[in-house]
């Protein structure tokens, strides 16, 4: 029996000999385990297999997450939303700091957070399976980060035509692809991606005549 249906029991059952944890700590343990599990097997993975890996019964999973979709939602929040710093929009639009510095600071921090095995694997497997998570995340990213950034590029651009969202996505996708090469294709990548990120940002700004001082 999988966790796609409603809760049938509120009895918390743990494997014999396993330490009982406070509810919030146990919930977080399940989410952490689900992140690692779905990163490895994709969202088609069965919750009974997840429970076995965690050393708990499926009844315990039912107690914390009424459906598999609810568990996946918690994974989405932890893997995607919690890695977007709430102050990034303000920092990216703070014109007291040169635009180049703002872009480099953002992509340095962002790449550190997403160039990780679990983030990349979940992102790719979710996209390939047609899950809604990717579309939701990319819309959220576009609304809170990339669209405000487009406004900053438009304000600073002096040549090369008017920048568009497609231009911003091309810059963003090229940087993210460094992590895809590392964790999906397992091809050689620089230990420190900062040089490649800096070059990508500089080429982008140069194309629109943005002063880089």
N, C-alpha and C positions, 0 to 999 in steps of 0.2 A: 504494500500500500504506500503510495507517495503522498506528498504533503500538498497536493493540489486541491484537496477538498477542505471542508470546514473542520474545526476542532471537534474531536470526538471525546477527548478526555483532558482533564486539567491536572491529572496526577503526574507529578514529576518523577520519572524513573531514570536512574543512572545505573551504569554498569557496576556490578559488584566490585567493591574495593576502590571506587573512584571517589575522590574528595568532593563533598558537596560545597558548591560555591554560592555566594550571595547572588540574588537574581540578576542584578545589573552586570556583575562580573561574568556570570554564565552567559547572558545574552551577548555580551561583547565577544566572548570566546567563540560562540556559535558564528557570529558575523565574521570574525577573523578567519575561522576555519572555512567558512563558505567562500570567502574571497580567494583563498589559496586553492580550494577545491574546484571552483568554477573557472579559475584561471587555467587549471590543468586540463579539465575535461569539457569545458563549455557549459552553457546553461541547460543543456539536455541531460546533464548529470542528475542522477536520482538522489533524493534526499535520504533514502535508506542507506545509500553508500556513504553519504556525508556523515550521517549519524554513526555509522560503523567506524569511520575514520576518526571521529571525535571521541569515540569511546562512550557514547551515550545512546539511549534508546530513542526511537523515533517519537515516542510519546513526549519526550522532553522537547523536541523540536516543535511539536504541535502546541505545546504549552506557550512557547515564546513567539511563534509565527504561525498564524492561522492557515496560511497558504504558502505555497512555494513562491508565488508572485510577491507576497509580502516580504519574504526573506530576500528575494532578489532586489526589492526596493531598498532594503537596508544596505545591501552590497553596493547598489548604485550610489546611495548617499555617501557611504564611506570612501569608495574608490574615486568617484567623480566630484561630487559637490564639495566634500570636505577638503579637497585639495585646491580649491579656488579661494585664495585669500580675500577676505571681504574688503580690504583696502586697495586692492589692485585697480579698480576703476578710478578711484580718486588719484592714485599715484600716476596712472597713465595719462590723466588729463590735467596734471599739475604743470602749468606752463612756466612756472618759475624754475623748472629743471629742463635742460635741453632734451628734445625729443629722442635723440639717439640714446642718451643715458637712460631715459625711461624705458625704451624698448629693450635695451640690453639687460637692464635690471629685471624686467618682467620675464624675458625668455630664459635668463639664467636661473631664476627661481622656478619657473614653470617646468623647465626641462628636468631640473633636479627632482621634482615631484612626480613627473609622469614617465621618465625614462627608467622604468622599473618593470620587472618581469610580470607581476600581477596586473598592473594597469594596462600594459600593452596587450597581454594575452586576453584579458576580459574585453577590452575595446575591440580587438579584431574578431574574436569569436562571436561577440554580440552582433557586430555588423554583418558577419557572414550568415548568421542564423536569422537575420531579419528582425531582431529584437528592437523594441522601441527605445531602449535605453540610449543608444548612440544618437538617434535623432533628437531626443530630448536634450542630451548633453550638448550637442553641437549647436542647437538653437539657443540654449542658455549661454554657452560660450560666446556665440555671435552677438547676442543681445547685451551682455554685461561687460564684455571685454573687447571684442573685435569691432563692433559698430562704433563705440566711443573712440576707439583707436583710429578708425577711418576718419572721423571728424578732425582728429589731431593732424593726420597726414594731409588732409585737404587744406587745413589752415596753414600748414608750413610749406606746402608744395609751391615751387616756383617755376617748374617746367615739367615736360614729359607728359602733359595731358592731365586729365582729372582722374585721381585714383578711385577705384571702385572696390566693392566688397570682394569681388573675385581676386583682385590684386592682394588684398589682405589675406584671404584664404590661401593663396599661393605661397605667400611668405610663411604663414603659419604651418601649412602642410609640409613645406620643405624642411622646416626645423623639426617637426614631429617625426618625419621620416628617418631622422638619425636614430631615434629610439626604436622605430620599427625594424630597421636593419639590424640593430643589436639584438633585440629580444624575439623577433619573429623569424627573420631570415638567418640569424646567427652568422652574419658576415662581419668582417673586421670593421671596427669603428674606433674613433679616437677615445682614449680614456677620459679626456677632458674635451667636451664638445664646444667649449666656449669660443674657440678660434673659428670653428665653422659657423656658429651662431653669429658672431661678430661680422664675419664676411657677408653672410646672408642679409643681415640688417643694413650694413653699409651699401651693398649693391642696391637694395630696395630704396633706400633714401636717396641715393645718387640718381636713380631713374626718375625721380620726381623733383630733383633739384632742391632737396631739403638740406639746409645748412647743417653740418655735422659738428660744429664747434660748440 
